Amino acid sequence: MSNEIFLRRTKQLRPLAVGFFVMIVGSVLTFGPMTGAFRPARAETYLSLVIAGIIVTLGSLTWLCLRITCPRCGAKILWWAISRPDNAGWLNTLERSDCPSCSYAPDVPRDN
Ligand SMILES: [Zn+2]
């Protein structure tokens, strides 16, 4: 299983999934009222939902960028993947089997 992705090797798939799920919830809060998927009765509620959704989405993205790291060099893997203008395949970066910064490839954990 030497081609196991780095995020699984370092047991960071679950935090990544949780962060993406929270981002989806935040996006629904933000764009749901805009698209008419649900329409709150009061304008204040509408505005509160949109602002809360933006805060939840950006907060979750920030948390993910700080949380998904290389245990050896400390590189912030998600931030590394999305912040480089020359890195068109940011999803490919998340699917690598080693750290994109230092090439560290830990052993596959036995209990995961
Ligand atoms: Zn590294």
Backbone and ligand atoms as CSV (ligand in chain L), in Angstrom:
chain,resi,resn,atom,element,x,y,z
A,1,MET,N,N,0.832,-1.203,0.000
A,1,MET,CA,C,0.000,0.000,0.000
A,1,MET,C,C,0.868,1.254,0.000
A,2,SER,N,N,1.974,1.231,-0.732
A,2,SER,CA,C,2.875,2.374,-0.707
A,2,SER,C,C,2.294,3.586,-1.423
A,3,ASN,N,N,1.220,3.404,-2.204
A,3,ASN,CA,C,0.625,4.542,-2.895
A,3,ASN,C,C,-0.505,5.176,-2.089
A,4,GLU,N,N,-0.629,4.785,-0.806
A,4,GLU,CA,C,-1.654,5.373,0.070
A,4,GLU,C,C,-1.424,6.881,0.184
A,5,ILE,N,N,-2.491,7.657,0.122
A,5,ILE,CA,C,-2.311,9.106,0.100
A,5,ILE,C,C,-1.789,9.612,1.450
A,6,PHE,N,N,-1.045,10.700,1.363
A,6,PHE,CA,C,-0.369,11.281,2.518
A,6,PHE,C,C,-1.351,11.606,3.647
A,7,LEU,N,N,-2.515,12.153,3.299
A,7,LEU,CA,C,-3.470,12.559,4.331
A,7,LEU,C,C,-4.018,11.360,5.093
A,8,ARG,N,N,-4.108,10.184,4.433
A,8,ARG,CA,C,-4.531,8.982,5.153
A,8,ARG,C,C,-3.382,8.478,6.021
A,9,ARG,N,N,-2.178,8.508,5.466
A,9,ARG,CA,C,-1.002,8.065,6.226
A,9,ARG,C,C,-0.852,8.858,7.523
A,10,THR,N,N,-1.185,10.141,7.470
A,10,THR,CA,C,-1.015,10.990,8.644
A,10,THR,C,C,-2.329,11.175,9.411
A,11,LYS,N,N,-3.348,10.367,9.077
A,11,LYS,CA,C,-4.643,10.364,9.766
A,11,LYS,C,C,-5.308,11.745,9.749
A,12,GLN,N,N,-5.248,12.390,8.597
A,12,GLN,CA,C,-5.867,13.716,8.491
A,12,GLN,C,C,-7.051,13.733,7.524
A,13,LEU,N,N,-7.494,12.552,7.102
A,13,LEU,CA,C,-8.653,12.519,6.209
A,13,LEU,C,C,-9.932,12.917,6.930
A,14,ARG,N,N,-10.075,12.480,8.190
A,14,ARG,CA,C,-11.304,12.796,8.930
A,14,ARG,C,C,-11.431,14.295,9.192
A,15,PRO,N,N,-10.379,14.966,9.706
A,15,PRO,CA,C,-10.518,16.420,9.860
A,15,PRO,C,C,-10.785,17.124,8.537
A,16,LEU,N,N,-10.191,16.621,7.449
A,16,LEU,CA,C,-10.448,17.227,6.139
A,16,LEU,C,C,-11.925,17.067,5.760
A,17,ALA,N,N,-12.470,15.873,5.985
A,17,ALA,CA,C,-13.881,15.637,5.649
A,17,ALA,C,C,-14.799,16.480,6.522
A,18,VAL,N,N,-14.486,16.567,7.822
A,18,VAL,CA,C,-15.307,17.378,8.741
A,18,VAL,C,C,-15.262,18.844,8.314
A,19,GLY,N,N,-14.071,19.338,7.989
A,19,GLY,CA,C,-13.931,20.737,7.571
A,19,GLY,C,C,-14.698,21.028,6.293
A,20,PHE,N,N,-14.614,20.114,5.321
A,20,PHE,CA,C,-15.356,20.315,4.074
A,20,PHE,C,C,-16.861,20.277,4.330
A,21,PHE,N,N,-17.296,19.373,5.223
A,21,PHE,CA,C,-18.725,19.298,5.535
A,21,PHE,C,C,-19.208,20.602,6.161
A,22,VAL,N,N,-18.428,21.141,7.100
A,22,VAL,CA,C,-18.815,22.412,7.736
A,22,VAL,C,C,-18.824,23.536,6.703
A,23,MET,N,N,-17.888,23.496,5.757
A,23,MET,CA,C,-17.882,24.503,4.690
A,23,MET,C,C,-19.143,24.404,3.836
A,24,ILE,N,N,-19.604,23.181,3.585
A,24,ILE,CA,C,-20.831,22.995,2.806
A,24,ILE,C,C,-22.023,23.553,3.577
A,25,VAL,N,N,-22.067,23.278,4.886
A,25,VAL,CA,C,-23.144,23.828,5.716
A,25,VAL,C,C,-23.130,25.358,5.660
A,26,GLY,N,N,-21.937,25.946,5.774
A,26,GLY,CA,C,-21.817,27.397,5.704
A,26,GLY,C,C,-22.258,27.935,4.359
A,27,SER,N,N,-21.932,27.223,3.286
A,27,SER,CA,C,-22.334,27.658,1.951
A,27,SER,C,C,-23.844,27.593,1.782
A,28,VAL,N,N,-24.464,26.566,2.362
A,28,VAL,CA,C,-25.927,26.465,2.287
A,28,VAL,C,C,-26.558,27.624,3.044
A,29,LEU,N,N,-25.990,27.951,4.231
A,29,LEU,CA,C,-26.504,29.089,5.003
A,29,LEU,C,C,-26.369,30.384,4.206
A,30,THR,N,N,-25.249,30.526,3.477
A,30,THR,CA,C,-24.990,31.754,2.729
A,30,THR,C,C,-25.862,31.853,1.491
A,31,PHE,N,N,-25.870,30.798,0.697
A,31,PHE,CA,C,-26.509,30.893,-0.615
A,31,PHE,C,C,-27.950,30.406,-0.627
A,32,GLY,N,N,-28.352,29.643,0.385
A,32,GLY,CA,C,-29.735,29.166,0.442
A,32,GLY,C,C,-30.747,30.298,0.388
A,33,PRO,N,N,-30.617,31.305,1.265
A,33,PRO,CA,C,-31.575,32.409,1.211
A,33,PRO,C,C,-31.487,33.184,-0.105
A,34,MET,N,N,-30.284,33.286,-0.678
A,34,MET,CA,C,-30.122,34.044,-1.927
A,34,MET,C,C,-30.829,33.368,-3.091
A,35,THR,N,N,-30.791,32.042,-3.100
A,35,THR,CA,C,-31.381,31.321,-4.223
A,35,THR,C,C,-32.860,31.052,-4.022
A,36,GLY,N,N,-33.382,31.362,-2.828
A,36,GLY,CA,C,-34.785,31.112,-2.568
A,36,GLY,C,C,-35.070,29.700,-2.114
A,37,ALA,N,N,-34.000,28.916,-1.847
A,37,ALA,CA,C,-34.189,27.552,-1.365
A,37,ALA,C,C,-34.963,27.561,-0.047
A,38,PHE,N,N,-34.640,28.503,0.813
A,38,PHE,CA,C,-35.471,28.775,1.987
A,38,PHE,C,C,-35.479,30.274,2.182
A,39,ARG,N,N,-36.608,30.785,2.546
A,39,ARG,CA,C,-36.772,32.225,2.593
A,39,ARG,C,C,-37.247,32.619,3.997
A,40,PRO,N,N,-36.322,33.199,4.796
A,40,PRO,CA,C,-36.731,33.617,6.135
A,40,PRO,C,C,-37.756,34.756,6.066
A,41,ALA,N,N,-38.599,34.818,7.086
A,41,ALA,CA,C,-39.688,35.796,7.087
A,41,ALA,C,C,-39.173,37.222,7.225
A,42,ARG,N,N,-38.117,37.413,8.021
A,42,ARG,CA,C,-37.653,38.773,8.306
A,42,ARG,C,C,-36.324,39.047,7.616
A,43,ALA,N,N,-36.144,40.284,7.203
A,43,ALA,CA,C,-34.908,40.676,6.516
A,43,ALA,C,C,-33.713,40.524,7.445
A,44,GLU,N,N,-33.889,40.785,8.760
A,44,GLU,CA,C,-32.785,40.656,9.705
A,44,GLU,C,C,-32.325,39.197,9.781
A,45,THR,N,N,-33.271,38.292,9.750
A,45,THR,CA,C,-32.936,36.867,9.776
A,45,THR,C,C,-32.178,36.479,8.516
A,46,TYR,N,N,-32.640,36.992,7.400
A,46,TYR,CA,C,-31.972,36.740,6.114
A,46,TYR,C,C,-30.515,37.179,6.178
A,47,LEU,N,N,-30.299,38.408,6.619
A,47,LEU,CA,C,-28.940,38.951,6.705
A,47,LEU,C,C,-28.098,38.159,7.702
A,48,SER,N,N,-28.701,37.790,8.831
A,48,SER,CA,C,-27.967,37.018,9.841
A,48,SER,C,C,-27.531,35.666,9.288
A,49,LEU,N,N,-28.404,35.013,8.526
A,49,LEU,CA,C,-28.059,33.711,7.949
A,49,LEU,C,C,-26.891,33.843,6.972
A,50,VAL,N,N,-26.937,34.863,6.123
A,50,VAL,CA,C,-25.877,35.055,5.128
A,50,VAL,C,C,-24.546,35.345,5.820
A,51,ILE,N,N,-24.562,36.241,6.809
A,51,ILE,CA,C,-23.322,36.577,7.523
A,51,ILE,C,C,-22.800,35.364,8.294
A,52,ALA,N,N,-23.705,34.639,8.969
A,52,ALA,CA,C,-23.282,33.441,9.698
A,52,ALA,C,C,-22.685,32.413,8.741
A,53,GLY,N,N,-23.288,32.265,7.572
A,53,GLY,CA,C,-22.770,31.307,6.590
A,53,GLY,C,C,-21.389,31.681,6.112
A,54,ILE,N,N,-21.166,32.968,5.868
A,54,ILE,CA,C,-19.841,33.431,5.424
A,54,ILE,C,C,-18.805,33.172,6.516
A,55,ILE,N,N,-19.162,33.487,7.769
A,55,ILE,CA,C,-18.237,33.283,8.885
A,55,ILE,C,C,-17.920,31.796,9.054
A,56,VAL,N,N,-18.946,30.952,8.984
A,56,VAL,CA,C,-18.736,29.500,9.138
A,56,VAL,C,C,-17.859,28.971,8.009
A,57,THR,N,N,-18.130,29.393,6.773
A,57,THR,CA,C,-17.369,28.895,5.627
A,57,THR,C,C,-15.912,29.333,5.699
A,58,LEU,N,N,-15.682,30.619,5.914
A,58,LEU,CA,C,-14.305,31.117,5.966
A,58,LEU,C,C,-13.573,30.601,7.206
A,59,GLY,N,N,-14.293,30.472,8.313
A,59,GLY,CA,C,-13.695,29.930,9.529
A,59,GLY,C,C,-13.257,28.490,9.336
A,60,SER,N,N,-14.090,27.713,8.690
A,60,SER,CA,C,-13.750,26.316,8.447
A,60,SER,C,C,-12.577,26.190,7.488
A,61,LEU,N,N,-12.568,27.033,6.450
A,61,LEU,CA,C,-11.445,27.014,5.496
A,61,LEU,C,C,-10.141,27.387,6.207
A,62,THR,N,N,-10.212,28.417,7.057
A,62,THR,CA,C,-9.025,28.828,7.813
A,62,THR,C,C,-8.548,27.695,8.717
A,63,TRP,N,N,-9.489,27.062,9.425
A,63,TRP,CA,C,-9.148,25.961,10.318
A,63,TRP,C,C,-8.471,24.831,9.539
A,64,LEU,N,N,-9.032,24.506,8.364
A,64,LEU,CA,C,-8.443,23.442,7.549
A,64,LEU,C,C,-7.031,23.805,7.099
A,65,CYS,N,N,-6.847,25.055,6.680
A,65,CYS,CA,C,-5.526,25.468,6.212
A,65,CYS,C,C,-4.487,25.384,7.328
A,66,LEU,N,N,-4.910,25.614,8.577
A,66,LEU,CA,C,-3.980,25.540,9.705
A,66,LEU,C,C,-3.837,24.117,10.241
A,67,ARG,N,N,-4.879,23.303,10.084
A,67,ARG,CA,C,-4.933,21.970,10.707
A,67,ARG,C,C,-4.248,20.885,9.890
A,68,ILE,N,N,-4.352,20.962,8.561
A,68,ILE,CA,C,-3.813,19.908,7.701
A,68,ILE,C,C,-2.340,20.217,7.448
A,69,THR,N,N,-1.472,19.535,8.206
A,69,THR,CA,C,-0.045,19.848,8.159
A,69,THR,C,C,0.791,18.581,7.988
A,70,CYS,N,N,2.018,18.794,7.587
A,70,CYS,CA,C,2.998,17.706,7.541
A,70,CYS,C,C,3.573,17.540,8.947
A,71,PRO,N,N,3.562,16.314,9.509
A,71,PRO,CA,C,4.097,16.128,10.863
A,71,PRO,C,C,5.615,16.318,10.936
A,72,ARG,N,N,6.304,16.243,9.818
A,72,ARG,CA,C,7.764,16.399,9.862
A,72,ARG,C,C,8.198,17.852,9.682
A,73,CYS,N,N,7.754,18.491,8.588
A,73,CYS,CA,C,8.261,19.844,8.313
A,73,CYS,C,C,7.260,20.929,8.710
A,74,GLY,N,N,6.032,20.533,9.055
A,74,GLY,CA,C,5.040,21.509,9.492
A,74,GLY,C,C,4.372,22.266,8.359
A,75,ALA,N,N,4.639,21.887,7.132
A,75,ALA,CA,C,4.008,22.579,5.998
A,75,ALA,C,C,2.493,22.452,6.093
A,76,LYS,N,N,1.815,23.540,5.833
A,76,LYS,CA,C,0.352,23.530,5.825
A,76,LYS,C,C,-0.095,23.035,4.456
A,77,ILE,N,N,-0.491,21.763,4.389
A,77,ILE,CA,C,-0.681,21.070,3.110
A,77,ILE,C,C,-1.818,21.696,2.297
A,78,LEU,N,N,-2.975,21.932,2.925
A,78,LEU,CA,C,-4.101,22.486,2.157
A,78,LEU,C,C,-3.768,23.895,1.674
A,79,TRP,N,N,-3.181,24.701,2.544
A,79,TRP,CA,C,-2.794,26.050,2.134
A,79,TRP,C,C,-1.775,25.990,0.998
A,80,TRP,N,N,-0.835,25.070,1.137
A,80,TRP,CA,C,0.174,24.867,0.094
A,80,TRP,C,C,-0.520,24.545,-1.229
A,81,ALA,N,N,-1.557,23.690,-1.160
A,81,ALA,CA,C,-2.225,23.232,-2.382
A,81,ALA,C,C,-3.023,24.345,-3.057
A,82,ILE,N,N,-3.683,25.188,-2.279
A,82,ILE,CA,C,-4.602,26.161,-2.895
A,82,ILE,C,C,-3.972,27.531,-3.097
A,83,SER,N,N,-2.805,27.793,-2.511
A,83,SER,CA,C,-2.274,29.154,-2.564
A,83,SER,C,C,-1.241,29.374,-3.662
A,84,ARG,N,N,-0.846,28.323,-4.349
A,84,ARG,CA,C,0.184,28.488,-5.376
A,84,ARG,C,C,-0.462,28.708,-6.735
A,85,PRO,N,N,-0.168,29.841,-7.351
A,85,PRO,CA,C,-0.787,30.137,-8.646
A,85,PRO,C,C,-0.399,29.151,-9.740
A,86,ASP,N,N,0.770,28.526,-9.589
A,86,ASP,CA,C,1.207,27.567,-10.606
A,86,ASP,C,C,0.664,26.176,-10.355
A,87,ASN,N,N,-0.080,26.009,-9.256
A,87,ASN,CA,C,-0.576,24.690,-8.879
A,87,ASN,C,C,-2.036,24.542,-9.301
A,88,ALA,N,N,-2.273,24.260,-10.578
A,88,ALA,CA,C,-3.630,24.149,-11.090
A,88,ALA,C,C,-4.332,22.918,-10.524
A,89,GLY,N,N,-3.600,21.862,-10.260
A,89,GLY,CA,C,-4.215,20.634,-9.769
A,89,GLY,C,C,-4.129,20.520,-8.269
A,90,TRP,N,N,-4.838,21.412,-7.542
A,90,TRP,CA,C,-4.735,21.399,-6.078
A,90,TRP,C,C,-5.277,20.112,-5.498
A,91,LEU,N,N,-6.266,19.502,-6.153
A,91,LEU,CA,C,-6.771,18.221,-5.661
A,91,LEU,C,C,-5.709,17.136,-5.800
A,92,ASN,N,N,-4.920,17.219,-6.867
A,92,ASN,CA,C,-3.828,16.253,-7.034
A,92,ASN,C,C,-2.837,16.352,-5.886
A,93,THR,N,N,-2.624,17.581,-5.395
A,93,THR,CA,C,-1.714,17.761,-4.262
A,93,THR,C,C,-2.235,17.015,-3.040
A,94,LEU,N,N,-3.569,17.065,-2.821
A,94,LEU,CA,C,-4.141,16.377,-1.663
A,94,LEU,C,C,-4.099,14.866,-1.827
A,95,GLU,N,N,-3.930,14.389,-3.048
A,95,GLU,CA,C,-3.908,12.946,-3.300
A,95,GLU,C,C,-2.491,12.384,-3.358
A,96,ARG,N,N,-1.505,13.230,-3.119
A,96,ARG,CA,C,-0.125,12.742,-3.154
A,96,ARG,C,C,0.136,11.751,-2.034
A,97,SER,N,N,1.131,10.896,-2.226
A,97,SER,CA,C,1.492,9.926,-1.192
A,97,SER,C,C,2.607,10.439,-0.292
A,98,ASP,N,N,3.111,11.660,-0.595
A,98,ASP,CA,C,4.151,12.243,0.249
A,98,ASP,C,C,3.872,13.734,0.440
A,99,CYS,N,N,4.635,14.336,1.343
A,99,CYS,CA,C,4.481,15.764,1.590
A,99,CYS,C,C,4.959,16.544,0.362
A,100,PRO,N,N,4.169,17.510,-0.119
A,100,PRO,CA,C,4.610,18.266,-1.285
A,100,PRO,C,C,5.787,19.191,-0.980
A,101,SER,N,N,6.043,19.446,0.284
A,101,SER,CA,C,7.126,20.345,0.651
A,101,SER,C,C,8.442,19.606,0.891
A,102,CYS,N,N,8.396,18.522,1.698
A,102,CYS,CA,C,9.645,17.843,2.074
A,102,CYS,C,C,9.706,16.397,1.592
A,103,SER,N,N,8.666,15.920,0.913
A,103,SER,CA,C,8.606,14.550,0.359
A,103,SER,C,C,8.560,13.470,1.444
A,104,TYR,N,N,8.203,13.859,2.669
A,104,TYR,CA,C,8.063,12.877,3.752
A,104,TYR,C,C,6.891,11.955,3.449
A,105,ALA,N,N,7.126,10.625,3.532
A,105,ALA,CA,C,6.087,9.638,3.268
A,105,ALA,C,C,6.054,8.656,4.440
A,106,PRO,N,N,5.234,8.945,5.472
A,106,PRO,CA,C,5.205,8.068,6.649
A,106,PRO,C,C,4.580,6.718,6.312
A,107,ASP,N,N,4.806,5.746,7.214
A,107,ASP,CA,C,4.200,4.428,7.038
A,107,ASP,C,C,2.686,4.539,7.138
A,108,VAL,N,N,2.005,3.602,6.487
A,108,VAL,CA,C,0.546,3.572,6.549
A,108,VAL,C,C,0.139,3.117,7.947
A,109,PRO,N,N,-0.734,3.872,8.633
A,109,PRO,CA,C,-1.161,3.452,9.980
A,109,PRO,C,C,-1.933,2.145,9.914
A,110,ARG,N,N,-1.715,1.271,10.916
A,110,ARG,CA,C,-2.343,-0.054,10.907
A,110,ARG,C,C,-3.825,-0.018,11.245
A,111,ASP,N,N,-4.220,0.914,12.118
A,111,ASP,CA,C,-5.604,0.925,12.606
A,111,ASP,C,C,-6.496,1.862,11.806
A,112,ASN,N,N,-6.099,2.207,10.595
A,112,ASN,CA,C,-6.954,3.118,9.807
A,112,ASN,C,C,-7.058,2.632,8.389
L,1,ZN,ZN,ZN,6.764,17.918,4.969
